[in-house]
């Protein structure tokens, strides 16, 4: 995909002065880290990251050696297993005599738009309700590009069913769900690229819920203790951590083994391995201006730390709605809030870094409201495929033979 530098320049101008300064600073930190051979990890939410093409851009940055670890949500795993973005036909469910009380809000039922070749592939794996598909083709409805799978028939149901199979393979091998699923995922997804490159991609504990049976199976694939330890290892090895449109991150980057915020004090006390966020750079892309206000309060008056020291509610001290992730973020010396739309921030950020490192990107995300963003989303629909079951099983047999 051709990079529209003029558009990205306009994106940059859309940011306020402080966000531009913060974005420049964040890019320099990543550039310096990569030049020194240090590691960069990202903590990614679902929703906007998929729709703005950010997860696909992250996969590209993984391929080019910029990003060395990813944590994400079970919802993203479900969507990447289904192809990231796809075209669905949204119909009034009353056309199919479904019980409205069991349908999503608005009484909507969705159909993934698939070729006959793709449907023939799926027929080898699962029973397809042929009559329902016929009705869906002639039913009234409208087409929309949205996060793949999930609620659309039959791809969403396929992911739910495949989750059970992947969980069985996880239990046989002791490998996380994400690793085995990644073996079959398109290499333009974070899961697929992580499996191809040996880069860890893990769902965090706060983000386990949300992917239906996929989320349950991810959670059941390895213990919470092992998941916590693997994520702690990723954070420990990272000099830079980038958070992108994600909630509850205090329970992600702090976790039960991190000592600088105090959460890992008893793990240390009892002789377990721990790590510290001290001296790490924590960058956050977020729309919430209160995140920056919380940091300003801490820098100007140490209000957040004072509230903690006195055992007082941080919301009452700060006089702003206080999200959980604001606490550690505001108090960490190396934290940088970049306030703005991730559809604007990520492409500017990626281009600054790769230009400085002499890296050519083969994919670029854009804010979805722009023509380039619309073209990008269609490109993902056309070029990022759903999980290949046979490829996944072949890789599992290969791994089993070696182990």
N, C-alpha and C positions, 0 to 999 in steps of 0.2 A: 504493500500500500504506500502510495506517495505521501510524503509529509508536507502539509501545508504550513509552512513557517510563518507566513503572513497572518494566518488565522490564529496561530499560537501566540504571536506577538500581540494580537488584539485581546486574546484571552488574558494575557499577562496584564494588560492595561486595565482590564475590568476589575482586577483585585484592588483592594484599598492599599494605601501606602505601607501599613504595617504588615499586611499579608505578603506583599511583594518582597519586603525586606526579610521576612521570616522564610519565605520560599527560597530566596537567594542563599540565605545562611544554611538552610537545610541541604540544598544541593551541594554546596561547598563541603559540608561535613561528609556527605556520602562520597563525593569525588575523592576527598583526601583519604577516607577510609579504604576505598577500593585501591587507590594507588599504593597504599601501605599493606595491601593483602589482607585487610580485615573484612569481617563478615557483616552483612546487612540482612535483617529479617523484617518481614511485614506481618502485621496483625490485621486481618481483613474481615470486615463484616460482609453481609450478603447484599440484598436489595440493590442499592445504587451502584455498588462495585460491579455487579453483573451487567446492569442496564447501561452503564456508561462505558463498558468495555474494559474496565480497570483490571478485572481478573485475567482477561486475555492479554493485556499489556504486561501484567506481572509475569505471566508465563513466558512472554517474550524476553523480559528482563532476566528471568531465571536462565533462559537459554543463552543469553549473552554474558552471563557471569556477573550480573549486577546484584541480583537477589539470591541469598544463600539459605533461606528458610522461610516457611509460611505457616502461620496459624490462621484458621478460618472457621466457618460454621458448618454444621451438618446440612443446612439448607444449601450452601454452596456446593457441597459434595453431591447432593441430590441433583442439583442443576447441571453441574459439570458432567456427571454420569449421563445426563440426558442431552448434552451438546451445548450447554451454556445459554444460548438464545435460540428460539425457534418460532415458526409461524403457527399460530393456533387459530381455529375457528371457534369463536365464542357464540354459543347458542342458548336460547331460552330452554331450560331443561323440561318444561312442560310438553315440548314436542316429542319427548321420549317417554312420557308417562312415569318419570321419576318422582319420588316423594319429595315435595318441595322442602319439607322440614329437614331432609338429609342433604340438601344441596347447599353449596356456598351462597353467601349473601348475594341477593339479586337473582337467585334461582338460575345460575349459569352453569352450563356444562361445556367443556372444551374438548376439541379434537386436534391432535397434532397433525399437521399437514405432511404426509409422507408419500413417497413414490411407491409404485407397485413393487419395485425391486426391494425397497426397504421393508414393505409389508410382508413380502415373501420370506425375507430373512427372519422377521419376528415370528412368523407362523411356525418356524422350526423350533422356537424356544417356548412359546406360550400359546394358550388357546385365545384366539381372537374372536370377539363377538362380531361376526360378519354382518349380521342384520343391523346392529347398531352403527357400524361403519357406513353402511348403505344409507341409513336414515340421516346420518351426519352429513353426507355429501349433498343431499337435497334439502336439508333443513335450512330455515332462515337463520342468518347469523352474520357476523362480521369478522374479518381477519385482523390479527394484531401480532406484532412481534413482542414476545415477553420471555421471562426466564424460563428455560426449557424444562419439559417434564412436569414434575410436581403434580398439578391438577388436571393435566390434559391426557386424554385417552388416545392411544394405548401406552405412550412413552412413560407417563407418570406411573402407571401401574407396573410397567416393566421394571423400573428402578426399584419400586417397593419390593417386588418379587426377587429381583437380583440381590437385594440387600441380604435376604435370608441365605442365599447361596454363598455370598462373600463372607458372611459371618461364620458359616460352617468352615470355610477355608481358613479364616483367621484362627479359629479355635484349633484346627489341625496343625497349623504352622506356628502359632504364637505371634504372628505379624499383625500390625494394626490394619483395620479395615481400609484405611486410606491408601496403604501401600498396595494391597491386592487390587482394589478398584482402580488405582492409578495405572496398573499394568495394562488394563484394557481401555483406559480413557484416551481421548484424542490428545496428541502431544502439544496442542495449542491451548490446553487447559492447564491450570496449576497442578492438578493431580497427575495428569499425564506427563507433564514436563518434569515434575518432581520424581516420578518413577523412572523416567528415562535417564535423568541426570544424577540420581541418587541424592536429591535435595529433599530434606524432610518437609512434608506437608501434613499438618495435624489439626484436628478439630480440638478446640479448647473446651474445658469442662462447662463454662457458662454458656457455650454455643452448641452444646449437644442437642438441645431440644429445638425442634423447628423443621427437621427434615423428615417427619413422619417415621416410617419404619426404617428408613435409612439412618436417621438420627439414633434410634434405639439400637440398631445393629452396630453403628460406630461406637456407641457407648459400651455395648456388651463385648466388643471385640478384644479389648485389653482392659485391665483394671484401672480404676481412677488413679491409684497410686502410681502405676506405670506411666499412664498418660501425663500426670503431673511431672514426673521425673523427666520424661522425654522433652516436654515443653521447657522445663527448667534448663535442660542441657542446651536447647536451642537458644534461649535467652542469654545464658551464660557465655556462649560462644559468639554472640553478636555484639559488636561495638556500637551499632546503630539499630534502633528499633523504630519502624514506621507504622503508625496506626492509621487505618483508613476507614472512616465511616463505620465505626464499630462501637458497641456499648460494652459495659462491664469489664473494661480492660484492666482495672486494678486487680481483678482476680486472675488475669492472664499474665501480665508481665511481673506482678509481684508474686502471686502464688504462695504455696506453703513452704518453699525452700529459699526465698529471697530475704536477705537480712537487712538491707538498707532501710526499708520501710518498717521493719520489725516483725513482719509476718512469719519469717523463718527462724525466729529466735529459739524456739523449742526444738526445732529440727537440729539446729547447731548444738544446742545444749545436750541433746541425746546422741551426738556423734554422727549425725547423718550429713551427707554432702550438701552444701549450700552454695549460693552465689549472691552477688550484690549488683544492684543497678547503679551504684555509685560510679561516677566517671563514664557512664554510658550516655549516648545521645538518644533522647526519646522525642520523636517527631510525630505530631498528630495533625492529620487533615480532617477538618470538622467544620460544620456549618454553625455550630453553637458559639456565639460571641461570649457567652458566660465562661467558657473555658479560658479564654484570654483574660477575662476580668478576674477570675480566680487566681491566675498566675500573677497578675498585676498586684492584687491584694497581698499575696505572699511576698512579693519583692519589695513592696512599699512599706508594709507594716508587719510582715511575718504573721498575719492574722490566722492563716490556716494552721500553721504549726502551733500557734498560741492556743487555738481552740482545742487542738489535740492534747496539748500539755495540760490544759485545765479540765479536760473531759467534757467539753461543751459541744453542742451540736454545731457543725460547721455552717449549716444553712443560716442559723441565727447570727453568727459572727460575721459571715460574708455578705449577708443581705441579698443573696442571689440563689436561685434554684440550684441545689448542689447535687450533681451527679457523682456516682461512686468513683468514676475514673479521674475526677478532678483532683482528688486528694493527693495521691502520690505524684500525679503529673505536675501539679502546682508547686510541690515541694522539691522535686528533683531539679538539681542545678542545671542539668543538661537537656531540659525539655524545651521544645519549640512548637508553639501552636500556630498552624497555618489555617486561618479561617477563610472558608470559601467553598465553592462547589467542587467536588472531587473530579467532575467531568472537565473542569478547567485546570485544576491544580496538577493532576497526574501527568497529562501530556507535556505541559511546560517543564515539570520536574524531570521527567524521563529524558526529554530532549537536552536539557541543560547538562545532565549527567553524562549521557552517551556522547554528546558533542565533545565534552572535555576529555573523555576517555578514548576518543577515536573509534567509537562503536557505531555501526550502521544498524538501525532498527528496520526490521521487515514488517512491523505492524505498529500502528499508532492509534490510540483511542482519542475520541473527541466528545465534547459535550453533545448529548444525544439530540438536543433541539436544533443543532446546526445541520446543514446538508451533509457535511462530512461525517457528522455523527450518525445520521440516518444511513448513509452509505456503509459506514463501519458496521452498524448493527446488521445490515443485510449481508455483509461479508461474513460475519460470524455465523449467521444462519446457514449460509452456503458452504462454509469451509470448516466449521467445527462440528464433528460428528458425535453421535452418542456412543456410549461405551461398547466396545467390541468384545462380546463374551468369549468367543473362540480365542482371540488374542490373549485375553486375561487367563484363560485356562491353560493355554500353551505355556505362558510364562510361569504359571504356578507349577506345572509339571517339570519345567526346567529347573526352577528353584528347588523343588522337592528332590530331584535327582542329585543335586549338588549338596544337599543338606541331610 
